[in-house]
Amino acid sequence: MNRTPNNRAWWLVLPVFALVAFSAILPMMTVVNYSVQDIFDSSTRFLVGADWYRQVLRDPRLHDSLLRQFIFSGCVLLIQIPLGIAVALTMPTRGRWASLCLIVMAIPLLIPWNVVGTIWQIFGRADIGLLGYALNALGISYNYASNTRDAWVTVLVMDVWHWTSLVALLCYSGLRAIPDVYYQAARIDRASAWAVFRHIQLPKLKSVLLIAVMLRFMDSFMIYTEPFVLTGGGPGNATTFLSQTLTKMAVGQFDLGPAAAFSLIYFLIILLVSWLFYTAMTHSDQTR
């Protein structure tokens, strides 16, 4: 039978397109417009072309913040992905303990970013914080407000505490989706736990791990609130990441043109690295 195509259903998608255009495309075009102009006020502006891009690309603040950002995101992925897999493997699969574990794992994800920073700001203080007081009582000099290493470790541990649950829950859902026949075949072959993990669980988790890596990279690369509340970007500029540098440029100095160029370069870096992650992981899955 020949069916006449009915395209009227596309009208139902128009509200979505309108919402995306209003919330994403129009602001993006505004940023692009600002990035090629020198704006003094609402009626005085001059076209400068790519001058702001050249200025930002030569800015040492961008280079330093970008290096810190890549180091931080790399540490986040190297810690949270293996730790999330390990936690998911130890979680019970059925019964009331499984439900309790899922609830407990979801609790850190429900806490707002600024509250997380405040919690760790108090927790790490040497005078009233449990962590700071305990470390100093053990003879370990710890002060995240004045020591660069302590500030870095605190921000990193804070992010691991906050977001490892997301990786664990994603991996847990991927493990639960593996059919039981694979495990039955492994038991018949008397495969070890490591062999089961390497040849059954890890290959089946590849798509889930791709999502986890992408989400955690993008979120860690855009981190702002937690280190801002905890350290204010200090000591010095030790924990000043790209988002904080951009905020200082746009809000603190009101350099709208350079800030717009900075934000577009920031966006393109995230897009490029995410595409590289996606390409590498999908290519390795196809060649396996």
matplotlib code that plots the C-alpha trace (Angstrom):
import matplotlib.pyplot as plt

x = [0.0, 1.2, 0.8, 0.6, 3.2, 1.7, 4.1, 1.7, 3.3, 6.3, 4.2, 4.3, 8.1, 8.0, 7.6, 10.8, 12.6, 11.3, 12.4, 15.9, 16.2, 15.2, 17.4, 20.5, 20.8, 19.9, 22.2, 25.0, 24.5, 24.6, 28.0, 29.3, 28.2, 29.9, 33.1, 33.8, 32.9, 34.3, 31.3, 31.4, 27.7, 24.3, 24.8, 28.6, 30.4, 33.1, 33.7, 37.1, 37.0, 39.2, 41.2, 39.6, 40.3, 44.0, 44.2, 42.6, 44.7, 47.9, 46.6, 48.7, 45.7, 44.0, 47.1, 47.5, 43.7, 43.6, 46.5, 45.0, 41.6, 43.1, 45.0, 42.0, 39.7, 42.3, 42.6, 38.8, 38.5, 41.4, 39.9, 36.2, 35.8, 37.7, 36.3, 32.7, 33.2, 34.5, 31.6, 29.1, 30.6, 30.3, 26.7, 24.1, 21.8, 18.6, 16.8, 16.3, 20.1, 20.1, 17.4, 19.2, 22.5, 20.8, 19.3, 22.6, 24.5, 22.0, 22.3, 25.4, 23.9, 20.9, 23.1, 23.4, 26.9, 27.2, 26.1, 28.8, 31.4, 30.2, 30.2, 33.8, 34.8, 33.6, 34.8, 38.3, 38.8, 41.5, 39.6, 36.0, 36.2, 36.5, 38.9, 41.3, 41.3, 41.9, 44.8, 46.5, 46.0, 47.8, 50.7, 49.9, 50.1, 46.9, 45.5, 43.7, 43.5, 47.2, 48.8, 48.5, 48.8, 46.2, 43.8, 44.2, 43.7, 40.6, 39.0, 39.7, 38.5, 35.4, 34.6, 35.2, 32.8, 30.2, 30.2, 31.5, 28.0, 26.9, 29.5, 28.6, 24.9, 25.5, 27.8, 25.3, 22.5, 24.9, 25.8, 22.1, 21.4, 23.8, 21.8, 22.3, 23.2, 26.7, 27.3, 25.9, 28.4, 31.2, 30.3, 30.3, 33.7, 34.9, 36.0, 37.6, 36.1, 38.8, 38.0, 34.3, 35.0, 37.5, 35.6, 31.9, 31.3, 33.8, 32.9, 29.2, 29.8, 31.5, 28.5, 27.7, 31.4, 31.3, 28.4, 30.1, 33.3, 31.6, 29.4, 32.2, 34.6, 32.2, 31.0, 34.5, 35.8, 33.0, 33.4, 32.9, 30.8, 32.5, 36.1, 34.8, 33.0, 35.8, 38.9, 37.8, 40.3, 43.2, 45.7, 46.8, 45.4, 46.1, 42.5, 41.3, 39.9, 38.6, 35.1, 36.4, 38.8, 35.9, 33.7, 36.4, 36.8, 33.1, 31.7, 34.7, 36.4, 33.3, 35.4, 32.5, 34.3, 37.3, 34.9, 32.7, 35.7, 37.0, 33.6, 33.5, 37.0, 36.0, 32.9, 35.0, 37.6, 34.8, 33.2, 36.5, 37.7, 34.3, 34.3, 37.8, 36.6, 33.6, 35.5, 38.2, 35.8, 33.5, 36.4, 37.9, 34.5, 34.1, 37.6, 37.2]
y = [0.0, 3.5, 5.8, 9.5, 11.1, 13.4, 16.1, 17.9, 16.3, 18.5, 21.4, 19.9, 20.3, 24.0, 25.0, 23.1, 24.9, 28.2, 27.5, 26.5, 29.5, 31.8, 30.2, 29.2, 30.5, 34.1, 34.5, 32.8, 35.2, 38.1, 36.8, 36.5, 40.1, 41.4, 39.5, 41.5, 44.9, 47.4, 48.5, 51.7, 52.1, 51.2, 53.6, 53.7, 50.7, 50.0, 47.0, 45.5, 42.1, 39.5, 41.8, 40.5, 36.9, 37.7, 39.6, 36.8, 34.1, 36.0, 36.6, 34.7, 34.5, 32.2, 30.1, 29.6, 29.0, 26.6, 24.6, 24.4, 23.4, 20.5, 19.3, 19.4, 17.7, 15.0, 14.3, 14.2, 11.6, 9.5, 9.3, 9.3, 6.9, 4.0, 4.8, 4.9, 1.6, 0.0, 1.4, 0.2, -3.3, -3.5, -2.3, -4.9, -5.8, -6.7, -6.4, -3.5, -2.9, -2.1, 0.5, 2.0, 2.2, 4.0, 6.6, 7.2, 7.5, 10.0, 12.3, 14.2, 14.9, 16.7, 19.2, 22.6, 23.6, 26.6, 24.5, 22.0, 24.7, 26.0, 22.5, 21.9, 25.5, 24.8, 21.1, 22.1, 24.9, 24.2, 25.9, 24.6, 22.1, 18.4, 17.7, 20.6, 20.0, 16.3, 16.7, 19.3, 17.2, 14.4, 16.7, 17.2, 20.9, 21.7, 25.1, 25.3, 29.1, 29.7, 26.5, 25.8, 22.1, 21.9, 24.1, 21.9, 18.7, 20.1, 21.2, 17.9, 15.8, 18.0, 17.3, 13.6, 13.5, 15.4, 13.7, 10.2, 9.1, 10.1, 7.8, 5.0, 5.2, 5.2, 2.2, 0.5, 0.9, -0.5, -3.5, -4.2, -4.2, -7.0, -10.2, -13.0, -15.5, -14.0, -14.7, -18.2, -18.9, -17.5, -19.7, -22.7, -21.8, -21.2, -17.7, -15.6, -12.3, -10.4, -12.3, -11.6, -7.9, -7.7, -9.7, -9.2, -6.2, -3.7, -4.1, -3.9, -0.7, 1.1, 3.1, 4.0, 5.0, 7.2, 9.1, 9.3, 10.6, 13.2, 14.4, 14.6, 16.2, 18.9, 19.6, 19.7, 21.9, 24.4, 24.3, 27.6, 27.8, 25.2, 26.5, 30.1, 29.5, 27.4, 29.3, 32.3, 31.2, 31.3, 31.2, 33.7, 32.2, 28.6, 27.5, 30.1, 28.1, 29.3, 30.1, 32.3, 34.1, 34.7, 36.0, 38.4, 39.7, 40.1, 41.2, 42.5, 44.5, 44.8, 44.0, 42.7, 42.3, 40.2, 38.3, 37.4, 36.2, 34.3, 32.6, 31.5, 30.1, 28.4, 26.8, 25.6, 24.0, 22.0, 21.1, 20.0, 17.9, 16.3, 15.4, 13.9, 11.8, 10.6, 9.8, 7.9, 5.8, 5.0, 4.1, 1.7, 0.1, -0.4, -1.9, -4.3]
z = [0.0, -0.9, 2.1, 1.7, 4.1, 6.7, 7.8, 10.0, 13.0, 12.5, 13.7, 17.2, 17.2, 16.4, 20.1, 20.9, 18.1, 19.3, 22.8, 21.7, 19.4, 22.3, 25.0, 23.0, 19.4, 20.0, 23.0, 21.0, 18.1, 20.6, 21.9, 18.4, 17.7, 20.8, 20.0, 16.8, 18.1, 20.6, 22.7, 24.7, 25.3, 23.7, 20.9, 20.4, 19.0, 16.4, 14.3, 15.2, 13.4, 14.9, 17.2, 20.4, 19.4, 18.7, 22.0, 24.0, 22.4, 23.4, 26.9, 29.5, 31.8, 29.2, 28.9, 32.7, 33.3, 30.3, 31.7, 35.2, 33.6, 31.6, 34.6, 36.8, 34.3, 33.6, 37.4, 37.7, 34.9, 36.1, 39.6, 39.2, 36.3, 37.9, 41.3, 39.9, 38.2, 41.5, 43.5, 41.0, 41.1, 44.9, 45.1, 45.8, 42.8, 44.6, 47.9, 50.3, 50.5, 46.8, 47.2, 50.2, 48.3, 45.4, 47.7, 49.5, 46.2, 44.9, 47.9, 46.8, 43.4, 45.1, 46.9, 45.1, 43.9, 46.2, 49.2, 48.3, 48.3, 51.7, 53.2, 52.3, 53.2, 56.8, 56.8, 55.8, 58.3, 60.9, 63.7, 63.4, 60.5, 61.2, 58.4, 59.0, 62.8, 62.4, 60.0, 62.1, 65.2, 63.4, 62.7, 59.1, 58.1, 56.2, 55.2, 51.9, 52.1, 52.0, 50.6, 46.9, 47.2, 49.9, 47.9, 44.8, 46.7, 48.5, 45.3, 43.7, 46.6, 46.8, 43.2, 43.6, 46.6, 44.7, 41.3, 41.6, 42.5, 39.0, 37.4, 39.8, 39.1, 35.3, 35.6, 37.9, 35.4, 32.7, 34.8, 35.5, 31.8, 31.0, 30.4, 32.9, 30.2, 29.9, 33.6, 33.3, 30.4, 32.5, 35.4, 33.1, 31.8, 35.4, 34.5, 37.3, 38.5, 36.6, 33.4, 33.8, 34.3, 31.4, 28.8, 29.8, 32.0, 30.7, 27.0, 27.8, 29.8, 26.9, 25.8, 29.5, 30.1, 27.0, 28.5, 31.9, 30.4, 28.3, 31.1, 33.7, 31.3, 30.2, 33.8, 35.3, 32.4, 33.3, 37.1, 38.7, 41.9, 44.1, 43.8, 43.9, 47.2, 48.7, 47.8, 45.7, 43.1, 45.5, 47.0, 44.3, 41.1, 42.0, 41.6, 39.1, 36.3, 32.9, 34.0, 36.8, 34.5, 32.1, 34.9, 36.1, 32.5, 31.8, 35.2, 37.1, 34.3, 32.0, 28.9, 26.9, 23.6, 24.9, 27.2, 24.3, 22.3, 25.3, 25.8, 22.2, 22.4, 25.6, 23.9, 21.0, 23.2, 25.1, 21.7, 20.2, 23.2, 23.6, 19.9, 20.3, 23.2, 21.3, 18.2, 20.1, 22.1, 19.3, 17.0, 19.6, 20.0, 16.2, 15.8, 18.6]

ax = plt.figure().add_subplot(projection="3d")
ax.plot(x, y, z, "-o")
ax.set_aspect("equal")
plt.show()
